[in-house]
Amino acid sequence: MGEGIDKGTQKTYRTSDLYFGAFLCSSRANFQGIEKKEDGKIIFIFLVKEDEIEKKKDLFFKGYGTVNAYRFVDNIRRLKSLCHS
């Protein structure tokens, strides 16, 4: 689902999950852009603090993560538009 590359205290995190990507954007993770694979798969790239990404993943996938609903929906739309551009 995602992978990280160490960069000191920051980590480049990649995920293909649109909703987790929107959650990260909504929780103020530093969005770096997208990567389009040859097979059509879209990867969302973030720069995050190493010690925070596991906490955010845990909160999101266990259903306990909370973000502003309007911001979350707006980020879903924004990421989808990047996929189709």
Long-range contacts (C-beta under 8 A, 24 or more apart in sequence): 2-57, 4-50, 4-53, 6-50, 7-47, 9-49, 9-50, 9-51, 10-47, 10-48, 10-49, 10-50, 11-47, 11-48, 11-49, 11-50, 11-53, 12-45, 12-46, 12-47, 13-45, 13-46, 13-47, 13-48, 13-53, 14-43, 14-44, 14-45, 14-46, 15-43, 15-44, 15-46, 16-41, 16-42, 16-43, 16-44, 17-44, 18-42, 18-44, 18-76, 18-79, 18-80, 18-83, 19-76, 20-57, 20-60, 20-61, 21-46, 21-75, 21-79, 22-72, 22-75, 22-76, 22-79, 23-56, 23-60, 23-65, 23-67, 23-72, 23-75, 24-48, 24-56, 25-71, 25-75, 25-78, 25-79, 26-67, 26-68, 26-71, 26-72, 26-75, 27-56, 27-65, 27-67, 29-56, 34-79, 34-82, 34-83, 42-82, 42-83, 44-79
